[in-house]
Amino acid sequence: AMYGGGPGPGFPPMLELNDGVKIPQIGLGVYLSTGKKGKDAIKTALSLGYRHVDSAIFYENEAEVGEALRESKQMVDRKDVFVTSKLWSDNHGSKAAVRAVESSLKAMKTPYIDLYLIHSPYGGDLVSTYAALHKMKAAGKLRSVGVSNFGVQHLEGLRKAGLPTPSVNQIELHPWLQQGEIVDYCKAHHITIEAYSPLTKGEWLDDAKLGKIAAKHKRSPAQILIRWSLQKGFVVLPKSTNPKRIAENFKLHDFELDKEDMEALKRFDAGKHCTWDPTSTPWNG
């Protein structure tokens, strides 16, 4: 059944995190989506069936996320939308981390946030910072705690410190950057992988080989890239403020990449970043 312009119940799939929390497999990325334009993008996404918004302190739009949720409450309950925010590196350390979570809750005017991530290993103090986020989880302010831009050395550092396994690791992922080592580690430790910049910030959307796969399925290159992430089992976070593209990025339930397509896309891997790379920084507990 179609509802709210979206593909209907059962899409996108819900994945279960290692702490039992369920997350919609497609979320709206909102980096650089601020002010009315940012808020309207979120409201559009919610009207199309998105139920997951990925924000961060650094994005300076937590307030807009909260407003969009309140202005959409006739259509969707707060409890049915999965909201993520992230701790910026100047808020590391236990006291600062607690203050940062409180500031996020205040900005969003929400009693809890579904998922809170350490945005990157930059800023160090990872053990005390991560432990503080888990205290906020125990207090009911956060439902789930994870990390972002963590390499294997950072994930291992948390593990060796005897801390709970992160529920997710959100990293840059697309066919040109498949991050095999980090992905394999996360799979082995039941850490759900979230893909940011799945559309390569537009950098490789006009790639000829990608275009061939898109033409075969009569789909846009962006839809092929997001579908690739879904089929790899990643939570995928396409970003747009354009209503037409927000809709297109979500309309993925009615086609599938076949084995040949997935093999072809596998060969794209070139270790190419389209943005920063904190994953390679040394462990800094």
Disulfide bonds with the S-S distance in Angstrom:
none
